């Protein structure tokens, strides 16, 4: 973490990205194996339906597509020279995930919460006018992801510490501290 008078910069974690890339590539390899050479099973087994070649082809294809996309994303982020997260007087600039939006103005943040989904912690930004941020997004896939976040969690923008050189608890405390400072300065 780099702190100076103007801003705080939190780099992307190359170690975490490398581990995630290796994991994604392993799932791509397993998916390819299911597609090319599905395991043979004795059909007297009750679970034989799980080893149906068509089902395995579907699972393998889904694995290759999803984890292949993840592997491409992790590869790009692994060589990304930009900071993962920047906190400054204007707001928060996120460059850590596939749903990164760029600058979120401090004045637009109504509340910051931390939630847990499937043992993963996410920091959610409850915005005063979330539709303003959704309207800026031209990528339909990214927009859909943010709309789902808004519908399920009340916030279109979330940050995970999974790709940053920090943990969720410390990041949340830092964001709250800086947001509280901003509120005091502007009251």
Buried (B, 14 or more C-beta within 10 A) or exposed (E): BEEEEEBBBBBBBBEBBEEBBEBBBEBBEBBBBBBEEBEEEEEEEEEEEEBEEEEBBEBBBEBBEBBBEBBEBBBEBBEBEBBBBBBBEBBBBBBBBBBBBEEBEBEBBEEBBBBEEEEEBBBBBBBEEBEEBBEEBEEEEBBEBBBEBBEEBBBBBBBBBBBBBBEBEEBBEBBBEBBEEBEEEEE
